Amino acid sequence: MKPPPRQARPAHLPFVPGHVSGAAEQAAFRNFAAGAWEAHAAAVSRLLTRMPALRGQELEAARIDLVAAHAYLTTEEGPLHHRELVRDLHSGEGRLLPYAGCLASALRRLPSYRGVALRGGDPAGPEPGVGTLLQDPAPVSALAGTPALPAGTAVRYAIWSVTGRKVRQLIDRPTGSAQTNEEIVFVPGTGFRVLGVRTVPAGPSVVLLRELPGNATAYMDGSEELSGLDLKALAHLEEALSKENRAGGGRDWPERCTGPVGQDG
């Protein structure tokens, strides 16, 4: 009998989709952000003026959450840089948990994206088997599937997104950058089910994933047999990958949108 697919579960999974930050978490993050707080808070205040629907009933909680998201998306160096957050969550150190908790809480306030999202990277280790559950303790970013993708890195993951979050409205882009691919962010702890691996003539093979809503473990039984929802997602992914994805000249993949999914360290 063939063994069930390996469940690629990280050692540390402090958050799952739906996390709502608490007062202590928010206070700890604000204290940690320290000198960088005012710049990010000012940007979020401008956003809330233009997009009042994001505020909800608890304006201050929304503001703190969105400051965490803005910091994650725009910080270029220092302790709030996205690389530091990912490293902390993968290592299980826990120093940046308040930051991650507020980010996770912020993402639930943003509009969801349903469709194909693509993540770049090179093969890392053995290819996951069909039915494998991938969960990452850190947020996972990808680019909304479009005919033109950035150059320099091949597509490694094609994800059928149901609740990945659109974050464009949180990023102040200069005039003329409208053609930049839209970034989609999946909240920390999101589960992805491996639907297959597509071999391409050049570059790494592409791992086909379906985002699992809510607590992914509730949807997994270790079976390699694909469900009806799996098959529908697989068809969407195959159709998207069959179309020509021409590289966009002069643009590289954002660092957040590359690398392995669901692996520690």
The 8 nearest C-alpha neighbors of each residue, nearest first, counted from 0:
[[1, 2, 3, 4, 222, 223, 221, 224],
 [0, 2, 3, 4, 223, 222, 221, 5],
 [3, 1, 0, 4, 5, 221, 222, 223],
 [2, 4, 221, 222, 5, 1, 223, 130],
 [5, 3, 131, 128, 130, 221, 6, 2],
 [4, 6, 131, 7, 3, 128, 132, 127],
 [5, 7, 132, 131, 8, 4, 133, 221],
 [8, 6, 133, 132, 5, 9, 261, 131],
 [7, 9, 6, 134, 133, 10, 261, 132],
 [10, 8, 11, 263, 262, 135, 7, 12],
 [9, 11, 8, 12, 263, 91, 89, 136],
 [12, 10, 9, 91, 13, 136, 89, 88],
 [11, 13, 136, 14, 188, 9, 10, 135],
 [14, 12, 11, 136, 15, 188, 96, 88],
 [15, 13, 188, 12, 187, 18, 16, 136],
 [14, 16, 188, 187, 18, 189, 17, 214],
 [17, 15, 213, 18, 186, 189, 188, 214],
 [16, 18, 15, 19, 107, 213, 104, 103],
 [17, 19, 104, 16, 15, 103, 20, 14],
 [20, 18, 104, 17, 21, 103, 100, 101],
 [19, 21, 101, 104, 100, 24, 18, 25],
 [22, 20, 24, 23, 25, 19, 101, 60],
 [21, 23, 25, 24, 26, 20, 60, 27],
 [24, 22, 26, 25, 21, 27, 20, 97],
 [25, 23, 97, 27, 21, 22, 26, 20],
 [24, 26, 22, 28, 23, 27, 29, 21],
 [25, 27, 23, 29, 28, 24, 22, 30],
 [28, 26, 30, 24, 25, 29, 97, 23],
 [27, 29, 31, 97, 98, 25, 30, 26],
 [30, 28, 26, 32, 31, 27, 25, 33],
 [29, 31, 27, 33, 28, 32, 26, 25],
 [30, 32, 28, 33, 29, 27, 98, 95],
 [33, 31, 29, 36, 30, 35, 28, 34],
 [34, 32, 30, 31, 36, 35, 29, 37],
 [35, 33, 36, 32, 37, 38, 31, 30],
 [36, 34, 33, 32, 37, 38, 39, 70],
 [35, 37, 32, 39, 34, 33, 38, 40],
 [38, 36, 40, 39, 35, 41, 34, 33],
 [37, 39, 41, 40, 36, 35, 42, 34],
 [38, 40, 42, 41, 36, 37, 66, 43],
 [41, 39, 37, 43, 42, 38, 66, 36],
 [42, 40, 44, 38, 43, 39, 37, 45],
 [41, 43, 39, 45, 40, 44, 46, 38],
 [44, 42, 46, 40, 45, 41, 47, 66],
 [45, 43, 41, 47, 46, 42, 40, 48],
 [46, 44, 48, 42, 43, 47, 41, 49],
 [45, 47, 43, 49, 44, 48, 50, 42],
 [48, 46, 50, 44, 51, 49, 45, 43],
 [47, 49, 45, 46, 50, 51, 44, 43],
 [48, 50, 46, 47, 51, 45, 44, 52],
 [51, 49, 47, 52, 48, 46, 53, 54],
 [50, 52, 47, 53, 54, 48, 49, 55],
 [53, 51, 50, 54, 55, 47, 49, 108],
 [54, 52, 51, 55, 50, 108, 47, 109],
 [55, 53, 58, 52, 51, 61, 56, 47],
 [54, 56, 57, 53, 52, 58, 61, 51],
 [55, 57, 58, 54, 61, 60, 59, 53],
 [58, 56, 60, 55, 59, 61, 54, 62],
 [57, 59, 61, 54, 60, 56, 62, 55],
 [60, 58, 62, 61, 57, 63, 54, 64],
 [61, 59, 63, 62, 57, 58, 64, 25],
 [62, 60, 58, 64, 59, 63, 54, 65],
 [61, 63, 59, 65, 60, 64, 58, 66],
 [64, 62, 66, 60, 65, 61, 59, 25],
 [63, 65, 105, 101, 61, 67, 66, 62],
 [66, 64, 68, 62, 105, 67, 63, 69],
 [65, 67, 69, 63, 68, 64, 39, 40],
 [68, 66, 102, 70, 65, 64, 69, 101],
 [69, 67, 65, 102, 71, 70, 66, 72],
 [68, 70, 66, 72, 71, 67, 73, 65],
 [69, 71, 67, 74, 73, 68, 72, 66],
 [70, 72, 68, 81, 69, 73, 74, 67],
 [73, 71, 69, 70, 68, 74, 170, 81],
 [72, 74, 70, 71, 69, 75, 170, 80],
 [75, 73, 80, 70, 76, 71, 72, 79],
 [76, 74, 80, 73, 77, 79, 81, 72],
 [77, 75, 80, 74, 78, 79, 81, 82],
 [76, 78, 79, 80, 75, 74, 83, 81],
 [77, 79, 80, 83, 76, 84, 32, 81],
 [80, 78, 77, 70, 81, 74, 71, 83],
 [81, 79, 74, 76, 82, 83, 78, 77],
 [80, 82, 84, 71, 83, 85, 79, 72],
 [81, 83, 85, 80, 84, 86, 255, 79],
 [82, 84, 86, 81, 80, 85, 78, 87],
 [85, 83, 81, 87, 86, 82, 88, 95],
 [84, 86, 82, 88, 137, 87, 83, 89],
 [85, 87, 83, 89, 84, 88, 90, 82],
 [88, 86, 84, 90, 85, 92, 89, 91],
 [89, 87, 91, 85, 90, 86, 137, 136],
 [88, 90, 264, 263, 86, 87, 91, 85],
 [89, 91, 87, 92, 88, 264, 86, 263],
 [92, 90, 88, 93, 89, 11, 87, 10],
 [91, 93, 90, 87, 94, 88, 89, 95],
 [94, 92, 96, 91, 95, 87, 88, 90],
 [93, 95, 92, 96, 87, 97, 91, 88],
 [94, 96, 98, 93, 97, 99, 84, 87],
 [95, 97, 99, 93, 98, 94, 100, 88],
 [98, 96, 24, 100, 28, 99, 95, 27],
 [99, 97, 28, 95, 96, 101, 100, 102],
 [100, 98, 96, 102, 97, 101, 103, 95],
 [101, 99, 97, 103, 102, 98, 20, 96],
 [100, 102, 64, 104, 98, 20, 103, 99],
 [103, 101, 105, 68, 99, 67, 104, 100],
 [104, 102, 100, 106, 101, 105, 186, 99],
 [103, 105, 19, 101, 102, 106, 18, 20],
 [106, 104, 64, 102, 65, 108, 103, 107],
 [105, 107, 108, 103, 109, 104, 102, 164],
 [106, 108, 105, 109, 104, 17, 103, 164],
 [109, 107, 106, 105, 53, 110, 104, 61],
 [108, 110, 106, 107, 164, 165, 111, 166],
 [111, 109, 165, 164, 112, 108, 107, 166],
 [112, 110, 164, 162, 163, 165, 109, 113],
 [111, 113, 163, 162, 164, 161, 165, 114],
 [114, 112, 161, 160, 162, 111, 115, 163],
 [113, 115, 160, 159, 112, 116, 161, 143],
 [114, 116, 159, 144, 158, 160, 143, 236],
 [117, 115, 143, 144, 158, 142, 141, 157],
 [116, 118, 157, 142, 141, 156, 144, 158],
 [119, 117, 141, 156, 256, 257, 154, 155],
 [118, 120, 154, 257, 155, 153, 152, 256],
 [121, 119, 258, 257, 155, 153, 152, 154],
 [120, 122, 203, 123, 155, 258, 119, 153],
 [123, 121, 203, 124, 120, 155, 204, 126],
 [124, 122, 121, 125, 259, 126, 120, 258],
 [123, 125, 122, 126, 127, 259, 121, 262],
 [126, 124, 127, 123, 122, 128, 204, 206],
 [125, 127, 128, 124, 196, 122, 206, 123],
 [128, 126, 125, 131, 129, 193, 5, 206],
 [127, 129, 131, 4, 130, 126, 193, 195],
 [128, 130, 193, 194, 195, 223, 131, 127],
 [129, 131, 223, 193, 192, 222, 4, 128],
 [132, 130, 4, 193, 6, 129, 5, 128],
 [131, 133, 192, 6, 191, 7, 130, 134],
 [134, 132, 261, 191, 7, 190, 192, 8],
 [135, 133, 261, 190, 188, 8, 189, 191],
 [134, 136, 261, 188, 137, 260, 9, 187],
 [135, 137, 12, 188, 187, 88, 89, 11],
 [138, 136, 187, 135, 85, 88, 139, 188],
 [137, 139, 187, 186, 185, 140, 184, 136],
 [140, 138, 185, 184, 137, 141, 186, 187],
 [141, 139, 184, 256, 183, 255, 185, 138],
 [140, 142, 118, 256, 117, 183, 116, 182],
 [143, 141, 182, 117, 116, 181, 183, 180],
 [142, 144, 116, 181, 115, 182, 145, 183],
 [143, 145, 116, 115, 117, 142, 146, 239],
 [144, 146, 147, 143, 148, 244, 180, 142],
 [147, 145, 244, 245, 243, 148, 144, 242],
 [148, 146, 245, 244, 247, 246, 145, 149],
 [147, 149, 246, 247, 245, 244, 150, 146],
 [150, 148, 247, 251, 250, 246, 252, 151],
 [151, 149, 246, 251, 247, 152, 250, 148],
 [150, 152, 251, 149, 153, 252, 250, 246],
 [153, 151, 150, 119, 120, 154, 252, 251],
 [152, 154, 119, 202, 120, 155, 203, 151],
 [153, 155, 119, 118, 156, 120, 117, 205],
 [154, 156, 205, 119, 120, 118, 206, 153],
 [157, 155, 206, 118, 205, 117, 154, 207],
 [156, 158, 117, 207, 116, 208, 206, 118],
 [159, 157, 208, 116, 209, 115, 160, 207],
 [158, 160, 209, 115, 114, 232, 210, 208],
 [161, 159, 113, 114, 210, 163, 158, 162],
 [160, 162, 113, 163, 112, 210, 159, 114],
 [161, 163, 111, 112, 160, 164, 113, 212],
 [164, 162, 185, 112, 111, 184, 160, 183],
 [163, 165, 111, 184, 183, 112, 110, 109],
 [164, 166, 183, 110, 167, 111, 112, 109],
 [165, 167, 168, 169, 164, 182, 183, 109],
 [168, 166, 169, 170, 165, 181, 182, 171],
 [167, 169, 166, 170, 171, 46, 165, 109],
 [170, 168, 167, 166, 69, 171, 46, 43],
 [171, 169, 167, 168, 172, 73, 72, 69],
 [170, 172, 169, 173, 168, 167, 42, 73],
 [171, 173, 170, 176, 174, 177, 175, 167],
 [174, 172, 176, 175, 171, 177, 170, 179],
 [175, 173, 176, 172, 177, 171, 178, 179],
 [174, 176, 177, 173, 178, 172, 179, 171],
 [177, 175, 178, 174, 179, 173, 172, 180],
 [178, 176, 179, 175, 174, 172, 180, 173],
 [177, 179, 176, 180, 175, 181, 147, 247],
 [180, 178, 177, 176, 181, 250, 182, 149],
 [181, 179, 142, 178, 182, 143, 148, 145],
 [180, 182, 143, 142, 179, 167, 183, 165],
 [181, 183, 142, 141, 143, 180, 166, 165],
 [184, 182, 165, 141, 164, 140, 142, 163],
 [185, 183, 140, 164, 163, 139, 186, 141],
 [186, 184, 163, 139, 138, 140, 164, 189],
 [185, 187, 138, 103, 189, 16, 188, 184],
 [188, 186, 138, 137, 136, 189, 14, 15],
 [187, 189, 15, 136, 135, 14, 134, 12],
 [190, 188, 187, 186, 134, 16, 15, 185],
 [189, 191, 134, 215, 211, 133, 210, 188],
 [192, 190, 210, 133, 209, 211, 208, 132],
 [191, 193, 132, 209, 208, 131, 130, 194],
 [192, 194, 208, 129, 130, 131, 195, 207],
 [195, 193, 129, 207, 208, 192, 130, 233],
 [196, 194, 129, 207, 193, 206, 197, 128],
 [195, 197, 206, 205, 207, 198, 204, 194],
 [198, 196, 205, 204, 199, 206, 195, 207],
 [197, 199, 204, 205, 196, 200, 203, 201],
 [198, 200, 201, 204, 197, 202, 203, 205],
 [201, 199, 198, 202, 204, 203, 197, 205],
 [202, 200, 199, 203, 204, 198, 153, 154],
 [201, 203, 153, 204, 199, 200, 154, 121],
 [204, 202, 121, 122, 155, 205, 153, 201],
 [203, 205, 198, 197, 199, 155, 196, 206],
 [204, 206, 155, 197, 156, 196, 207, 203],
 [207, 205, 196, 156, 155, 195, 157, 197],
 [208, 206, 157, 195, 194, 196, 193, 156],
 [209, 207, 158, 193, 192, 194, 191, 157],
 [210, 208, 159, 192, 191, 158, 211, 232],
 [209, 211, 191, 160, 159, 190, 212, 208],
 [212, 210, 190, 215, 191, 209, 213, 192],
 [213, 211, 210, 215, 214, 162, 161, 190],
 [212, 214, 16, 215, 211, 17, 15, 189],
 [213, 215, 216, 217, 15, 212, 16, 190],
 [216, 214, 190, 217, 218, 211, 213, 212],
 [215, 217, 219, 218, 214, 190, 220, 132],
 [216, 218, 215, 219, 214, 220, 213, 211],
 [219, 217, 216, 215, 220, 211, 214, 212],
 [218, 220, 216, 217, 221, 215, 132, 222],
 [219, 221, 222, 218, 216, 217, 130, 223],
 [222, 220, 3, 219, 4, 130, 223, 131],
 [223, 221, 224, 220, 130, 3, 4, 219],
 [222, 224, 130, 129, 225, 221, 4, 3],
 [225, 223, 222, 226, 130, 129, 221, 229],
 [226, 224, 229, 223, 230, 227, 194, 130],
 [227, 225, 229, 228, 230, 224, 231, 223],
 [226, 228, 230, 229, 231, 225, 232, 233],
 [229, 227, 231, 226, 230, 232, 225, 233],
 [228, 230, 226, 232, 227, 225, 231, 233],
 [229, 231, 233, 227, 232, 228, 234, 226],
 [232, 230, 228, 234, 233, 229, 227, 235],
 [233, 231, 235, 229, 230, 234, 159, 228],
 [234, 232, 230, 236, 231, 235, 229, 237],
 [233, 235, 237, 231, 232, 236, 238, 230],
 [236, 234, 232, 238, 233, 237, 239, 231],
 [237, 235, 233, 239, 238, 234, 240, 232],
 [238, 236, 240, 234, 239, 235, 233, 241],
 [237, 239, 241, 235, 236, 240, 234, 242],
 [240, 238, 236, 237, 241, 242, 235, 115],
 [239, 241, 237, 242, 238, 236, 243, 244],
 [240, 242, 238, 239, 237, 243, 236, 244],
 [243, 241, 240, 239, 244, 238, 146, 237],
 [242, 244, 245, 146, 241, 240, 147, 239],
 [245, 243, 146, 147, 242, 148, 246, 145],
 [244, 246, 147, 243, 148, 146, 247, 149],
 [247, 245, 148, 150, 149, 147, 248, 244],
 [246, 248, 149, 148, 147, 150, 250, 245],
 [247, 249, 250, 246, 150, 149, 251, 148],
 [250, 248, 247, 251, 150, 149, 246, 151],
 [251, 249, 149, 248, 150, 247, 252, 151],
 [250, 252, 149, 150, 151, 253, 249, 152],
 [251, 253, 149, 254, 256, 152, 150, 250],
 [254, 252, 256, 255, 251, 257, 149, 182],
 [253, 255, 256, 257, 252, 258, 251, 82],
 [256, 254, 253, 257, 140, 81, 139, 141],
 [257, 255, 141, 140, 254, 253, 118, 119],
 [258, 256, 119, 120, 118, 254, 255, 253],
 [257, 259, 120, 119, 260, 256, 121, 118],
 [260, 258, 262, 261, 123, 120, 257, 122],
 [261, 259, 262, 135, 258, 133, 139, 134],
 [262, 260, 135, 134, 133, 7, 259, 9],
 [261, 263, 260, 9, 259, 135, 264, 7],
 [264, 262, 89, 9, 261, 90, 10, 135],
 [263, 89, 90, 262, 86, 88, 85, 87]]
